[in-house]
Amino acid sequence: MTTQCPECEAAVESRTMVLGEVFPCPDCGTELEVTGKEPFRIEPAPKEAEDWGE
Ligand SMILES: [Zn+2]
């Protein structure tokens, strides 16, 4: 199963991911968190320690 990066819409495959895993998008490098497996969902990982450009 794949889903799209919420930042750049690159296809991201779920097969190596576990729920709660934080990983960088292979395309844009945004830190993403796995928020669901069935269906596969990802969201930008919270960055609470620093202001992250918004
Ligand atoms: Zn991306």
PDB file of the backbone (N, CA, C, O) and the ligand in Angstrom, with CONECT records:
HET     ZN  A 101       1
ATOM      1  N   MET A   1       0.852  -1.199   0.000  1.00  0.00           N
ATOM      2  CA  MET A   1       0.000   0.000   0.000  1.00  0.00           C
ATOM      3  C   MET A   1       0.880   1.239   0.000  1.00  0.00           C
ATOM      4  O   MET A   1       1.943   1.264   0.620  1.00  0.00           O
ATOM      5  N   THR A   2       0.428   2.249  -0.694  1.00  0.00           N
ATOM      6  CA  THR A   2       1.168   3.504  -0.700  1.00  0.00           C
ATOM      7  C   THR A   2       0.233   4.639  -0.315  1.00  0.00           C
ATOM      8  O   THR A   2      -0.988   4.535  -0.434  1.00  0.00           O
ATOM      9  N   THR A   3       0.824   5.700   0.140  1.00  0.00           N
ATOM     10  CA  THR A   3       0.081   6.941   0.342  1.00  0.00           C
ATOM     11  C   THR A   3       0.968   8.062  -0.146  1.00  0.00           C
ATOM     12  O   THR A   3       2.085   7.830  -0.607  1.00  0.00           O
ATOM     13  N   GLN A   4       0.466   9.279  -0.042  1.00  0.00           N
ATOM     14  CA  GLN A   4       1.230  10.402  -0.550  1.00  0.00           C
ATOM     15  C   GLN A   4       1.790  11.236   0.578  1.00  0.00           C
ATOM     16  O   GLN A   4       1.138  11.459   1.598  1.00  0.00           O
ATOM     17  N   CYS A   5       3.006  11.691   0.375  1.00  0.00           N
ATOM     18  CA  CYS A   5       3.582  12.665   1.287  1.00  0.00           C
ATOM     19  C   CYS A   5       2.683  13.894   1.350  1.00  0.00           C
ATOM     20  O   CYS A   5       2.312  14.435   0.309  1.00  0.00           O
ATOM     21  N   PRO A   6       2.325  14.344   2.553  1.00  0.00           N
ATOM     22  CA  PRO A   6       1.450  15.517   2.653  1.00  0.00           C
ATOM     23  C   PRO A   6       2.134  16.810   2.214  1.00  0.00           C
ATOM     24  O   PRO A   6       1.468  17.820   1.987  1.00  0.00           O
ATOM     25  N   GLU A   7       3.428  16.780   2.098  1.00  0.00           N
ATOM     26  CA  GLU A   7       4.149  17.990   1.712  1.00  0.00           C
ATOM     27  C   GLU A   7       4.396  18.058   0.208  1.00  0.00           C
ATOM     28  O   GLU A   7       4.186  19.105  -0.405  1.00  0.00           O
ATOM     29  N   CYS A   8       4.836  16.959  -0.391  1.00  0.00           N
ATOM     30  CA  CYS A   8       5.251  17.015  -1.799  1.00  0.00           C
ATOM     31  C   CYS A   8       4.471  16.045  -2.678  1.00  0.00           C
ATOM     32  O   CYS A   8       4.662  16.025  -3.894  1.00  0.00           O
ATOM     33  N   GLU A   9       3.587  15.233  -2.073  1.00  0.00           N
ATOM     34  CA  GLU A   9       2.742  14.307  -2.802  1.00  0.00           C
ATOM     35  C   GLU A   9       3.512  13.162  -3.457  1.00  0.00           C
ATOM     36  O   GLU A   9       2.985  12.489  -4.343  1.00  0.00           O
ATOM     37  N   ALA A  10       4.739  12.940  -3.035  1.00  0.00           N
ATOM     38  CA  ALA A  10       5.467  11.767  -3.497  1.00  0.00           C
ATOM     39  C   ALA A  10       4.799  10.506  -2.947  1.00  0.00           C
ATOM     40  O   ALA A  10       4.264  10.519  -1.838  1.00  0.00           O
ATOM     41  N   ALA A  11       4.829   9.436  -3.710  1.00  0.00           N
ATOM     42  CA  ALA A  11       4.293   8.169  -3.235  1.00  0.00           C
ATOM     43  C   ALA A  11       5.234   7.574  -2.198  1.00  0.00           C
ATOM     44  O   ALA A  11       6.442   7.487  -2.419  1.00  0.00           O
ATOM     45  N   VAL A  12       4.673   7.168  -1.067  1.00  0.00           N
ATOM     46  CA  VAL A  12       5.455   6.570   0.013  1.00  0.00           C
ATOM     47  C   VAL A  12       4.894   5.180   0.278  1.00  0.00           C
ATOM     48  O   VAL A  12       3.691   5.025   0.488  1.00  0.00           O
ATOM     49  N   GLU A  13       5.758   4.171   0.268  1.00  0.00           N
ATOM     50  CA  GLU A  13       5.311   2.799   0.495  1.00  0.00           C
ATOM     51  C   GLU A  13       5.299   2.465   1.976  1.00  0.00           C
ATOM     52  O   GLU A  13       6.148   2.924   2.741  1.00  0.00           O
ATOM     53  N   SER A  14       4.318   1.655   2.366  1.00  0.00           N
ATOM     54  CA  SER A  14       4.112   1.379   3.781  1.00  0.00           C
ATOM     55  C   SER A  14       4.858   0.147   4.267  1.00  0.00           C
ATOM     56  O   SER A  14       4.903  -0.093   5.474  1.00  0.00           O
ATOM     57  N   ARG A  15       5.439  -0.636   3.382  1.00  0.00           N
ATOM     58  CA  ARG A  15       5.819  -1.992   3.792  1.00  0.00           C
ATOM     59  C   ARG A  15       6.870  -2.046   4.889  1.00  0.00           C
ATOM     60  O   ARG A  15       6.880  -2.998   5.669  1.00  0.00           O
ATOM     61  N   THR A  16       7.746  -1.068   4.976  1.00  0.00           N
ATOM     62  CA  THR A  16       8.764  -1.117   6.025  1.00  0.00           C
ATOM     63  C   THR A  16       8.378  -0.281   7.233  1.00  0.00           C
ATOM     64  O   THR A  16       9.131  -0.198   8.203  1.00  0.00           O
ATOM     65  N   MET A  17       7.211   0.334   7.175  1.00  0.00           N
ATOM     66  CA  MET A  17       6.835   1.261   8.230  1.00  0.00           C
ATOM     67  C   MET A  17       6.088   0.555   9.356  1.00  0.00           C
ATOM     68  O   MET A  17       5.374  -0.423   9.133  1.00  0.00           O
ATOM     69  N   VAL A  18       6.265   1.063  10.549  1.00  0.00           N
ATOM     70  CA  VAL A  18       5.466   0.605  11.680  1.00  0.00           C
ATOM     71  C   VAL A  18       4.718   1.798  12.241  1.00  0.00           C
ATOM     72  O   VAL A  18       5.143   2.942  12.078  1.00  0.00           O
ATOM     73  N   LEU A  19       3.602   1.528  12.902  1.00  0.00           N
ATOM     74  CA  LEU A  19       2.784   2.603  13.445  1.00  0.00           C
ATOM     75  C   LEU A  19       3.589   3.458  14.415  1.00  0.00           C
ATOM     76  O   LEU A  19       4.246   2.939  15.318  1.00  0.00           O
ATOM     77  N   GLY A  20       3.532   4.749  14.225  1.00  0.00           N
ATOM     78  CA  GLY A  20       4.259   5.664  15.095  1.00  0.00           C
ATOM     79  C   GLY A  20       5.672   5.963  14.646  1.00  0.00           C
ATOM     80  O   GLY A  20       6.358   6.796  15.238  1.00  0.00           O
ATOM     81  N   GLU A  21       6.113   5.272  13.583  1.00  0.00           N
ATOM     82  CA  GLU A  21       7.472   5.511  13.098  1.00  0.00           C
ATOM     83  C   GLU A  21       7.586   6.907  12.494  1.00  0.00           C
ATOM     84  O   GLU A  21       6.685   7.374  11.796  1.00  0.00           O
ATOM     85  N   VAL A  22       8.689   7.551  12.771  1.00  0.00           N
ATOM     86  CA  VAL A  22       8.985   8.845  12.162  1.00  0.00           C
ATOM     87  C   VAL A  22      10.129   8.643  11.182  1.00  0.00           C
ATOM     88  O   VAL A  22      11.163   8.067  11.517  1.00  0.00           O
ATOM     89  N   PHE A  23       9.924   9.125   9.973  1.00  0.00           N
ATOM     90  CA  PHE A  23      10.924   8.920   8.930  1.00  0.00           C
ATOM     91  C   PHE A  23      10.916  10.130   8.007  1.00  0.00           C
ATOM     92  O   PHE A  23       9.906  10.825   7.901  1.00  0.00           O
ATOM     93  N   PRO A  24      12.024  10.384   7.346  1.00  0.00           N
ATOM     94  CA  PRO A  24      12.046  11.494   6.398  1.00  0.00           C
ATOM     95  C   PRO A  24      11.466  11.059   5.057  1.00  0.00           C
ATOM     96  O   PRO A  24      11.723   9.952   4.583  1.00  0.00           O
ATOM     97  N   CYS A  25      10.694  11.931   4.464  1.00  0.00           N
ATOM     98  CA  CYS A  25      10.208  11.671   3.118  1.00  0.00           C
ATOM     99  C   CYS A  25      11.406  11.463   2.194  1.00  0.00           C
ATOM    100  O   CYS A  25      12.350  12.254   2.221  1.00  0.00           O
ATOM    101  N   PRO A  26      11.380  10.403   1.373  1.00  0.00           N
ATOM    102  CA  PRO A  26      12.526  10.156   0.489  1.00  0.00           C
ATOM    103  C   PRO A  26      12.671  11.225  -0.583  1.00  0.00           C
ATOM    104  O   PRO A  26      13.726  11.348  -1.205  1.00  0.00           O
ATOM    105  N   ASP A  27      11.631  11.985  -0.793  1.00  0.00           N
ATOM    106  CA  ASP A  27      11.669  12.978  -1.865  1.00  0.00           C
ATOM    107  C   ASP A  27      12.003  14.372  -1.353  1.00  0.00           C
ATOM    108  O   ASP A  27      12.912  15.021  -1.871  1.00  0.00           O
ATOM    109  N   CYS A  28      11.270  14.842  -0.334  1.00  0.00           N
ATOM    110  CA  CYS A  28      11.443  16.222   0.128  1.00  0.00           C
ATOM    111  C   CYS A  28      12.148  16.307   1.474  1.00  0.00           C
ATOM    112  O   CYS A  28      12.570  17.389   1.883  1.00  0.00           O
ATOM    113  N   GLY A  29      12.283  15.166   2.178  1.00  0.00           N
ATOM    114  CA  GLY A  29      13.012  15.169   3.429  1.00  0.00           C
ATOM    115  C   GLY A  29      12.205  15.596   4.638  1.00  0.00           C
ATOM    116  O   GLY A  29      12.733  15.640   5.749  1.00  0.00           O
ATOM    117  N   THR A  30      10.928  15.913   4.440  1.00  0.00           N
ATOM    118  CA  THR A  30      10.078  16.266   5.573  1.00  0.00           C
ATOM    119  C   THR A  30       9.948  15.088   6.526  1.00  0.00           C
ATOM    120  O   THR A  30       9.759  13.952   6.092  1.00  0.00           O
ATOM    121  N   GLU A  31      10.048  15.357   7.829  1.00  0.00           N
ATOM    122  CA  GLU A  31       9.852  14.308   8.819  1.00  0.00           C
ATOM    123  C   GLU A  31       8.381  13.932   8.862  1.00  0.00           C
ATOM    124  O   GLU A  31       7.522  14.785   9.085  1.00  0.00           O
ATOM    125  N   LEU A  32       8.089  12.656   8.649  1.00  0.00           N
ATOM    126  CA  LEU A  32       6.722  12.164   8.601  1.00  0.00           C
ATOM    127  C   LEU A  32       6.517  11.096   9.658  1.00  0.00           C
ATOM    128  O   LEU A  32       7.425  10.321   9.960  1.00  0.00           O
ATOM    129  N   GLU A  33       5.309  11.061  10.222  1.00  0.00           N
ATOM    130  CA  GLU A  33       4.971  10.055  11.222  1.00  0.00           C
ATOM    131  C   GLU A  33       3.881   9.152  10.674  1.00  0.00           C
ATOM    132  O   GLU A  33       2.916   9.631  10.078  1.00  0.00           O
ATOM    133  N   VAL A  34       4.028   7.850  10.872  1.00  0.00           N
ATOM    134  CA  VAL A  34       3.005   6.900  10.466  1.00  0.00           C
ATOM    135  C   VAL A  34       1.878   6.945  11.487  1.00  0.00           C
ATOM    136  O   VAL A  34       2.063   6.594  12.652  1.00  0.00           O
ATOM    137  N   THR A  35       0.701   7.386  11.031  1.00  0.00           N
ATOM    138  CA  THR A  35      -0.438   7.529  11.951  1.00  0.00           C
ATOM    139  C   THR A  35      -1.485   6.451  11.727  1.00  0.00           C
ATOM    140  O   THR A  35      -2.477   6.396  12.454  1.00  0.00           O
ATOM    141  N   GLY A  36      -1.283   5.594  10.734  1.00  0.00           N
ATOM    142  CA  GLY A  36      -2.233   4.515  10.494  1.00  0.00           C
ATOM    143  C   GLY A  36      -1.640   3.497   9.550  1.00  0.00           C
ATOM    144  O   GLY A  36      -0.830   3.835   8.687  1.00  0.00           O
ATOM    145  N   LYS A  37      -2.045   2.238   9.713  1.00  0.00           N
ATOM    146  CA  LYS A  37      -1.551   1.186   8.820  1.00  0.00           C
ATOM    147  C   LYS A  37      -2.652   0.643   7.930  1.00  0.00           C
ATOM    148  O   LYS A  37      -2.374   0.263   6.792  1.00  0.00           O
ATOM    149  N   GLU A  38      -3.872   0.590   8.393  1.00  0.00           N
ATOM    150  CA  GLU A  38      -4.994   0.045   7.615  1.00  0.00           C
ATOM    151  C   GLU A  38      -6.160   1.009   7.660  1.00  0.00           C
ATOM    152  O   GLU A  38      -7.011   0.870   8.539  1.00  0.00           O
ATOM    153  N   PRO A  39      -6.247   1.953   6.790  1.00  0.00           N
ATOM    154  CA  PRO A  39      -5.343   2.231   5.678  1.00  0.00           C
ATOM    155  C   PRO A  39      -4.084   2.965   6.143  1.00  0.00           C
ATOM    156  O   PRO A  39      -4.039   3.543   7.228  1.00  0.00           O
ATOM    157  N   PHE A  40      -3.088   2.921   5.301  1.00  0.00           N
ATOM    158  CA  PHE A  40      -1.827   3.582   5.577  1.00  0.00           C
ATOM    159  C   PHE A  40      -2.017   5.097   5.536  1.00  0.00           C
ATOM    160  O   PHE A  40      -2.541   5.653   4.570  1.00  0.00           O
ATOM    161  N   ARG A  41      -1.577   5.744   6.608  1.00  0.00           N
ATOM    162  CA  ARG A  41      -1.673   7.204   6.671  1.00  0.00           C
ATOM    163  C   ARG A  41      -0.391   7.764   7.238  1.00  0.00           C
ATOM    164  O   ARG A  41       0.224   7.169   8.123  1.00  0.00           O
ATOM    165  N   ILE A  42       0.007   8.902   6.730  1.00  0.00           N
ATOM    166  CA  ILE A  42       1.166   9.607   7.282  1.00  0.00           C
ATOM    167  C   ILE A  42       0.820  11.077   7.450  1.00  0.00           C
ATOM    168  O   ILE A  42       0.026  11.647   6.702  1.00  0.00           O
ATOM    169  N   GLU A  43       1.438  11.661   8.446  1.00  0.00           N
ATOM    170  CA  GLU A  43       1.262  13.092   8.686  1.00  0.00           C
ATOM    171  C   GLU A  43       2.629  13.683   9.017  1.00  0.00           C
ATOM    172  O   GLU A  43       3.535  12.972   9.451  1.00  0.00           O
ATOM    173  N   PRO A  44       2.768  14.986   8.809  1.00  0.00           N
ATOM    174  CA  PRO A  44       4.027  15.614   9.210  1.00  0.00           C
ATOM    175  C   PRO A  44       4.283  15.383  10.698  1.00  0.00           C
ATOM    176  O   PRO A  44       3.385  15.580  11.517  1.00  0.00           O
ATOM    177  N   ALA A  45       5.476  14.974  11.047  1.00  0.00           N
ATOM    178  CA  ALA A  45       5.805  14.736  12.443  1.00  0.00           C
ATOM    179  C   ALA A  45       5.868  16.061  13.185  1.00  0.00           C
ATOM    180  O   ALA A  45       6.392  17.046  12.664  1.00  0.00           O
ATOM    181  N   PRO A  46       5.329  16.087  14.414  1.00  0.00           N
ATOM    182  CA  PRO A  46       5.394  17.327  15.184  1.00  0.00           C
ATOM    183  C   PRO A  46       6.833  17.695  15.509  1.00  0.00           C
ATOM    184  O   PRO A  46       7.655  16.843  15.849  1.00  0.00           O
ATOM    185  N   LYS A  47       7.108  18.960  15.397  1.00  0.00           N
ATOM    186  CA  LYS A  47       8.443  19.477  15.719  1.00  0.00           C
ATOM    187  C   LYS A  47       8.257  20.488  16.825  1.00  0.00           C
ATOM    188  O   LYS A  47       8.106  21.681  16.562  1.00  0.00           O
ATOM    189  N   GLU A  48       8.266  20.025  18.054  1.00  0.00           N
ATOM    190  CA  GLU A  48       7.910  20.899  19.154  1.00  0.00           C
ATOM    191  C   GLU A  48       9.093  21.658  19.716  1.00  0.00           C
ATOM    192  O   GLU A  48       8.924  22.670  20.396  1.00  0.00           O
ATOM    193  N   ALA A  49      10.278  21.177  19.436  1.00  0.00           N
ATOM    194  CA  ALA A  49      11.449  21.776  20.056  1.00  0.00           C
ATOM    195  C   ALA A  49      11.957  22.999  19.304  1.00  0.00           C
ATOM    196  O   ALA A  49      12.759  23.771  19.829  1.00  0.00           O
ATOM    197  N   GLU A  50      11.485  23.169  18.075  1.00  0.00           N
ATOM    198  CA  GLU A  50      11.985  24.287  17.303  1.00  0.00           C
ATOM    199  C   GLU A  50      10.899  24.813  16.379  1.00  0.00           C
ATOM    200  O   GLU A  50       9.993  24.083  15.977  1.00  0.00           O
ATOM    201  N   ASP A  51      11.004  26.058  16.060  1.00  0.00           N
ATOM    202  CA  ASP A  51      10.101  26.636  15.076  1.00  0.00           C
ATOM    203  C   ASP A  51      10.521  26.139  13.706  1.00  0.00           C
ATOM    204  O   ASP A  51      11.692  26.222  13.334  1.00  0.00           O
ATOM    205  N   TRP A  52       9.551  25.619  12.957  1.00  0.00           N
ATOM    206  CA  TRP A  52       9.928  24.903  11.756  1.00  0.00           C
ATOM    207  C   TRP A  52       9.410  25.578  10.489  1.00  0.00           C
ATOM    208  O   TRP A  52       8.869  24.935   9.590  1.00  0.00           O
ATOM    209  N   GLY A  53       9.592  26.877  10.452  1.00  0.00           N
ATOM    210  CA  GLY A  53       9.440  27.569   9.183  1.00  0.00           C
ATOM    211  C   GLY A  53       8.021  27.889   8.760  1.00  0.00           C
ATOM    212  O   GLY A  53       7.753  28.052   7.570  1.00  0.00           O
ATOM    213  N   GLU A  54       7.107  27.981   9.717  1.00  0.00           N
ATOM    214  CA  GLU A  54       5.760  28.382   9.327  1.00  0.00           C
ATOM    215  C   GLU A  54       5.427  29.765   9.841  1.00  0.00           C
ATOM    216  O   GLU A  54       4.327  30.264   9.604  1.00  0.00           O
TER     217      GLU A  54
HETATM  218 ZN    ZN A 101       7.707  14.642   0.609  1.00  0.00          ZN2+
END
